[in-house]
Amino acid sequence: MATITIPRDLMKKGDLVIIPRKEYEEFLNLKKIISKDQSWFWTKEWQEKENEADESFRKGKYKEFKNVKDLIKDLHG
């Protein structure tokens, strides 16, 4: 069995993630099926914004419009 020493500062920052091999392999396989031109969607920054949008929607923080004209009027304030 191998012994690995993990620096304390790495552990304190929360930058270390340990997952079972099976889940890691499934993740790698998922990465292979995502085309490069769609990889932007899975970046950390984009996923944070997606989660923020989902949360806003759940809280009812959105507007509905009867037509595109009303939407554009609202956008221009």
PLY file of the C-alpha trace (Angstrom):
ply
format ascii 1.0
element vertex 77
property float x
property float y
property float z
element edge 76
property int vertex1
property int vertex2
end_header
0.00 0.00 0.00
1.33 3.46 -0.91
1.42 6.33 1.56
0.60 9.83 0.38
1.31 12.95 2.44
-1.11 15.79 1.77
0.08 19.28 2.72
-2.06 20.85 5.45
-2.52 24.13 3.57
-4.05 22.22 0.65
-6.49 20.50 2.98
-7.39 23.75 4.78
-8.18 25.61 1.56
-10.74 23.03 0.55
-8.91 22.47 -2.74
-8.65 18.72 -2.25
-11.39 16.43 -3.51
-11.28 12.68 -3.07
-13.74 10.53 -5.00
-14.00 6.77 -5.50
-12.28 5.40 -8.62
-15.58 4.26 -10.17
-17.07 7.77 -9.97
-13.84 9.26 -11.32
-13.87 6.90 -14.29
-17.53 7.73 -14.96
-16.62 11.42 -14.89
-13.79 10.86 -17.39
-16.15 8.98 -19.68
-18.65 11.84 -19.45
-15.93 14.33 -20.37
-15.19 12.29 -23.49
-18.76 12.58 -24.79
-18.98 16.36 -24.31
-17.86 18.01 -27.53
-15.20 20.70 -27.23
-17.51 23.37 -28.64
-19.93 22.70 -25.76
-17.33 22.47 -22.99
-17.84 26.15 -22.00
-21.18 25.14 -20.46
-19.43 22.87 -17.96
-16.89 25.40 -16.71
-17.03 26.28 -13.01
-17.99 29.89 -13.76
-20.83 28.97 -16.10
-22.21 26.34 -13.73
-22.22 28.89 -10.88
-24.33 31.22 -13.04
-26.62 28.34 -14.03
-27.15 27.52 -10.34
-27.80 31.19 -9.58
-30.39 31.37 -12.36
-32.08 28.16 -11.17
-32.28 29.52 -7.63
-33.77 32.81 -8.82
-36.36 30.91 -10.84
-37.29 28.74 -7.84
-37.75 31.91 -5.78
-40.06 33.36 -8.45
-37.60 36.07 -9.47
-38.46 36.26 -13.16
-40.77 38.14 -15.50
-43.23 36.86 -18.06
-44.08 38.72 -21.25
-47.01 38.37 -23.63
-44.86 39.10 -26.66
-41.34 39.99 -27.80
-42.22 43.67 -28.15
-43.01 43.92 -24.43
-39.80 42.05 -23.58
-37.67 44.44 -25.62
-39.47 47.44 -24.11
-38.64 46.11 -20.62
-34.99 45.53 -21.57
-34.62 49.13 -22.70
-36.20 50.30 -19.47
0 1
1 2
2 3
3 4
4 5
5 6
6 7
7 8
8 9
9 10
10 11
11 12
12 13
13 14
14 15
15 16
16 17
17 18
18 19
19 20
20 21
21 22
22 23
23 24
24 25
25 26
26 27
27 28
28 29
29 30
30 31
31 32
32 33
33 34
34 35
35 36
36 37
37 38
38 39
39 40
40 41
41 42
42 43
43 44
44 45
45 46
46 47
47 48
48 49
49 50
50 51
51 52
52 53
53 54
54 55
55 56
56 57
57 58
58 59
59 60
60 61
61 62
62 63
63 64
64 65
65 66
66 67
67 68
68 69
69 70
70 71
71 72
72 73
73 74
74 75
75 76
